[in-house]
Amino acid sequence: MTKFDERVEELLTKHPDLTKPEAIKIVTEKNERKKKKRAEKTDRSNAKKLKHEAQLLERR
């Protein structure tokens, strides 16, 4: 079983009133939020690196 399937099954076990399509939707949305958060963090990190490099070039 894939990690995704395991998470869906865990969610269904924890909340038996959910249907499988609802659980899949919840897990998918959570994964999308995680991806977005990671991308934003990477963008901030890259911006900091560029700013730092620009400051180093200005000092020369």
C-alpha positions in Angstrom: 0.0 0.0 0.0 1.2 3.5 -0.7 1.7 6.2 1.9 -1.4 8.0 0.5 -3.6 4.9 0.8 -2.3 4.4 4.4 -3.2 7.9 5.3 -6.7 7.5 3.8 -7.2 4.3 5.7 -6.0 5.9 9.0 -8.4 8.7 8.5 -11.3 6.3 7.9 -10.4 4.3 10.9 -10.2 7.4 13.1 -13.5 8.8 11.6 -15.7 6.0 10.6 -18.5 8.3 9.6 -16.4 9.6 6.6 -16.8 8.1 3.2 -13.7 7.0 1.2 -14.1 9.9 -1.4 -14.3 12.4 1.5 -11.2 11.0 3.1 -9.3 11.1 -0.2 -10.4 14.7 -0.7 -9.2 15.6 2.8 -5.8 13.9 2.4 -5.3 15.5 -1.1 -6.1 19.0 0.1 -3.7 18.5 3.0 -1.0 17.4 0.7 -1.6 20.5 -1.5 -1.3 22.8 1.5 2.0 21.2 2.5 3.3 21.6 -1.1 2.3 25.2 -1.1 3.9 25.9 2.3 7.2 24.2 1.2 7.3 26.2 -2.0 6.8 29.5 -0.1 9.5 28.5 2.3 11.9 27.7 -0.6 11.0 31.1 -2.2 11.8 33.0 1.0 15.1 31.1 1.3 16.1 31.8 -2.2 15.2 35.5 -1.8 17.4 35.7 1.3 20.3 34.1 -0.6 20.0 36.5 -3.5 19.8 39.5 -1.1 22.9 38.2 0.7 24.8 37.7 -2.5 23.9 41.2 -3.7 25.2 42.7 -0.5 28.5 40.9 -0.9 28.8 42.2 -4.4 28.1 45.8 -3.2 30.9 45.6 -0.6 33.5 44.9 -3.3 
